[in-house]
Protein backbone atom coordinates (compact mmCIF):
# COMPACT_ATOMS: atom_id res chain seq x y z
CA UNK A 1 0.00 0.00 0.00
CA UNK A 2 1.51 3.29 -1.18
CA UNK A 3 0.32 6.79 -0.36
CA UNK A 4 1.17 9.52 -2.88
CA UNK A 5 1.07 13.29 -2.30
CA UNK A 6 1.51 15.70 -5.22
CA UNK A 7 2.62 19.32 -5.23
CA UNK A 8 3.82 21.98 -7.66
CA UNK A 9 0.82 22.68 -9.88
CA UNK A 10 -0.15 26.18 -10.94
CA UNK A 11 -0.65 28.71 -13.72
CA UNK A 12 2.06 29.42 -16.29
CA UNK A 13 2.28 31.19 -19.65
CA UNK A 14 2.92 29.30 -22.87
CA UNK A 15 6.62 28.57 -23.28
CA UNK A 16 7.19 28.52 -19.54
CA UNK A 17 8.23 25.75 -17.17
CA UNK A 18 6.76 23.99 -14.15
CA UNK A 19 7.88 21.12 -11.93
CA UNK A 20 5.60 18.64 -10.20
CA UNK A 21 6.63 16.52 -7.21
CA UNK A 22 5.16 13.24 -5.98
CA UNK A 23 6.18 12.02 -2.52
CA UNK A 24 5.55 8.36 -1.66
CA UNK A 25 5.10 6.83 1.78
CA UNK A 26 4.34 3.35 3.03
CA UNK A 27 5.29 0.30 0.99
CA UNK A 28 6.70 1.12 -2.44
CA UNK A 29 7.09 -1.27 -5.37
CA UNK A 30 10.88 -1.46 -5.54
CA UNK A 31 10.77 -3.55 -8.69
CA UNK A 32 8.00 -1.50 -10.26
CA UNK A 33 7.50 1.91 -11.79
CA UNK A 34 6.01 5.33 -11.22
CA UNK A 35 3.86 6.98 -13.85
CA UNK A 36 2.44 10.39 -14.68
CA UNK A 37 -0.99 10.79 -16.27
CA UNK A 38 -3.14 13.79 -17.18
CA UNK A 39 -6.84 14.39 -17.72
CA UNK A 40 -8.50 17.41 -19.31
CA UNK A 41 -12.23 18.16 -18.79
CA UNK A 42 -14.42 15.76 -20.78
CA UNK A 43 -11.44 13.64 -21.87
CA UNK A 44 -9.90 10.32 -20.90
CA UNK A 45 -6.94 9.96 -18.59
CA UNK A 46 -3.80 9.77 -20.76
CA UNK A 47 -0.30 8.50 -20.05
CA UNK A 48 2.43 11.17 -19.93
CA UNK A 49 5.66 9.66 -18.57
CA UNK A 50 7.01 6.66 -16.64
CA UNK A 51 10.14 5.77 -14.68
CA UNK A 52 11.43 2.51 -13.20
CA UNK A 53 12.35 2.68 -9.53
CA UNK A 54 15.43 0.48 -9.67
CA UNK A 55 17.12 1.55 -12.93
CA UNK A 56 15.68 5.02 -13.50
CA UNK A 57 14.77 4.11 -17.07
CA UNK A 58 12.26 6.60 -18.48
CA UNK A 59 9.66 6.53 -21.22
CA UNK A 60 7.25 9.17 -22.56
CA UNK A 61 4.16 9.87 -24.58
CA UNK A 62 4.95 11.23 -28.04
CA UNK A 63 3.07 14.44 -27.25
CA UNK A 64 5.54 15.46 -24.51
CA UNK A 65 8.77 13.83 -25.69
CA UNK A 66 11.63 16.33 -25.71
CA UNK A 67 9.75 18.78 -23.47
CA UNK A 68 9.03 16.82 -20.28
CA UNK A 69 11.51 14.94 -18.09
CA UNK A 70 10.72 12.60 -15.20
CA UNK A 71 13.26 11.67 -12.53
CA UNK A 72 13.35 10.13 -9.07
CA UNK A 73 15.18 10.52 -5.77
CA UNK A 74 15.14 7.07 -4.18
CA UNK A 75 16.43 8.30 -0.82
CA UNK A 76 13.44 10.66 -0.55
CA UNK A 77 10.94 8.32 -2.23
CA UNK A 78 10.03 11.21 -4.51
CA UNK A 79 9.39 11.42 -8.24
CA UNK A 80 9.49 14.62 -10.29
CA UNK A 81 8.02 15.78 -13.58
CA UNK A 82 9.90 18.71 -15.09
CA UNK A 83 7.76 20.38 -17.76
CA UNK A 84 9.24 22.91 -20.17
CA UNK A 85 8.13 24.65 -23.38
CA UNK A 86 4.58 24.32 -22.09
CA UNK A 87 1.66 24.66 -24.48
CA UNK A 88 -2.02 25.48 -23.83
CA UNK A 89 -2.90 21.89 -24.80
CA UNK A 90 -0.87 20.70 -21.79
CA UNK A 91 -3.57 22.14 -19.52
CA UNK A 92 -4.98 19.31 -17.39
CA UNK A 93 -5.07 17.73 -13.97
CA UNK A 94 -1.86 15.74 -13.56
CA UNK A 95 -1.72 12.54 -11.49
CA UNK A 96 1.20 10.47 -10.28
CA UNK A 97 0.71 6.75 -9.75
CA UNK A 98 2.58 3.64 -8.58
CA UNK A 99 2.65 0.24 -10.28
CA UNK A 100 4.11 -3.15 -9.39
CA UNK A 101 4.93 -3.60 -13.08
CA UNK A 102 8.29 -2.48 -14.42
CA UNK A 103 6.71 -0.94 -17.51
CA UNK A 104 3.19 0.22 -18.27
CA UNK A 105 1.29 2.99 -20.05
CA UNK A 106 -2.12 1.76 -18.86
CA UNK A 107 -3.95 3.40 -15.91
CA UNK A 108 -5.44 0.04 -14.89
CA UNK A 109 -1.94 -1.31 -14.17
CA UNK A 110 -1.31 1.30 -11.49
CA UNK A 111 -2.39 0.53 -7.92
CA UNK A 112 -2.02 3.82 -6.02
CA UNK A 113 -2.73 7.38 -7.13
CA UNK A 114 -1.96 10.91 -6.02
CA UNK A 115 -4.69 13.48 -5.44
CA UNK A 116 -4.00 15.36 -8.68
CA UNK A 117 -2.41 18.73 -9.44
CA UNK A 118 -3.97 21.36 -11.71
CA UNK A 119 -1.67 22.70 -14.43
CA UNK A 120 -3.00 25.60 -16.51
CA UNK A 121 -1.07 27.03 -19.46
CA UNK A 122 -2.26 30.36 -20.86
CA UNK A 123 -1.70 31.46 -24.46
C-alpha positions, 0 to 999 in steps of 0.5 A: 500500500503506497500513499502519494502526495503531489505538489507543484501545480499552478498557472504558467504562460505558454513557453514557460516551465513547471515542476511537479513533485510526488512524494511516496510513503508506506510500501513502495514497489521497488521492482515496479514503476512510477507513472504520470498521467493527465486528464482534461475536462471531458477527456480520458486519462492519458499517459504522460511519462514513466520511470522505473524505480530500480534503474531510473529508465524513463519513457514518454508519450509522443506528445511530450517527448523532448519537453518533459523529463521525469526523474526520481530521488530514491532516498526521498521516495520522490518522483518529479516531472519537469515540464518545459516549453509548455503549451495550452494543450498541456492544460490538465489535472496531472496525477502520479501513480505507482505500479508493481509492473516495471513498464506500463502505459495503462492506468489500470496497471497502477495501484495507487494514485496521487490526489492530482495537481492542476496545471493551466497554461495560458496562451 
